[in-house]
Amino acid sequence: MAEKLIQLRIDDEIRDKADAVFKRQGLSTQGAIKMFLTQVANTGHSPFDNLFSDPNK
């Protein structure tokens, strides 16, 4: 399986806080992001579904 590199910039404080949360769960931030993307790919759904759409439409 071929892999692609994803890079992003994030504020240091946000990264540090997220790292601490994931560490308590036994995860790295990289591992958590991989899990998130895998779950979205496997289910076809995102936690952001309907977040920006009008629920009355």
Helices and strands as residue ranges (DSSP letters): H 12-24, H 29-43
